[in-house]
Amino acid sequence: MTTEGTGFHVEVVSPERVVYSGEASQVITRTIGGGEIAFLPGHVSFLGALVENHTRVYQADGKVVDVAVHGGFVEVSGTTITILSDGAELAGDIDIERARRAKERAEERIRGEHDAEVEADLRRAHARLAAAGSTGTAVGH
């Protein structure tokens, strides 16, 4: 177990850039087969594969950083949480109308062809909409 403290240093990294780097008191994300998982100070070391999801980074000042995470891995080691993602977007960077159109296209495609690529497209759209605060989405289903 890590030493009890006030928080973690969190990094969310995509192939293009560091999406988020800062201090947090809690992180909630979603792992493959494990559902949502919350990390608090003192959490044991952990490594897990991620699905497309709405990840929340709770800062010490009470603010929440919303991130759409498109697969990858989460690692907890000591007082550091690292999310290495195939793609990640901060809520403020998400074009909600574009995400809605992508969701609609994926829903239409899934009616005709039910394959892993279409399902992943739909999960990515749901993650973007959830992170951006759009209502009526079910993430991770």
C-alpha positions, -999 to 999 in steps of 0.1 A, spaced: 0 0 0 11 35 -6 17 60 22 -16 78 31 -15 113 17 -37 140 4 -37 128 -32 -20 116 -64 -1 131 -93 -22 122 -123 -12 120 -160 -34 112 -189 -13 106 -220 -24 100 -255 0 93 -285 -2 129 -295 2 147 -262 -1 149 -224 -39 156 -221 -38 162 -184 -11 165 -157 -19 176 -122 -28 167 -86 -60 149 -77 -77 134 -46 -96 107 -66 -98 92 -101 -127 72 -114 -123 52 -147 -136 20 -163 -116 -12 -168 -123 -41 -192 -144 -66 -174 -141 -48 -141 -165 -19 -144 -158 14 -128 -130 17 -104 -121 45 -80 -86 52 -69 -81 71 -36 -49 79 -17 -34 47 -3 -46 25 -31 -24 -6 -38 -4 -8 -70 -27 -16 -99 -25 -21 -136 -56 -25 -157 -68 -23 -193 -94 4 -201 -125 5 -222 -138 37 -238 -152 57 -209 -158 90 -191 -130 93 -166 -133 117 -138 -103 133 -121 -113 150 -88 -90 178 -78 -83 188 -42 -102 221 -47 -134 201 -55 -133 207 -93 -137 177 -116 -117 172 -148 -138 152 -172 -119 132 -198 -131 109 -226 -107 80 -226 -106 57 -257 -90 25 -244 -55 20 -231 -42 13 -196 -43 27 -161 -14 22 -137 -13 32 -100 22 32 -85 28 49 -52 13 83 -54 11 84 -92 -17 75 -115 -9 72 -152 -35 67 -179 -19 57 -212 -47 60 -237 -51 52 -274 -69 86 -274 -81 110 -248 -100 143 -248 -107 169 -222 -144 178 -220 -138 213 -231 -121 200 -263 -150 179 -274 -173 191 -302 -207 179 -288 -226 182 -321 -199 162 -339 -200 135 -311 -238 133 -314 -235 129 -352 -209 102 -347 -232 84 -322 -261 86 -346 -240 72 -374 -227 44 -352 -262 35 -340 -274 34 -376 -245 12 -387 -249 -12 -357 -284 -20 -369 -270 -33 -402 -236 -46 -392 -228 -57 -357 -190 -58 -355 -163 -48 -330 -154 -16 -350 -189 -3 -350 -193 -11 -313 -160 7 -305 -172 38 -325 -204 39 -304 -185 35 -271 -162 64 -281 -192 86 -290 -208 78 -256 -176 85 -238 -172 119 -255 -208 129 -248 -206 118 -211 -174 136 -206 -188 167 -222 -218 167 -199 -243 157 -225 -272 138 -209 -289 107 -221 -258 86 -227 -250 52 -212 -212 47 -211 -196 13 -211 -227 -6 -222 
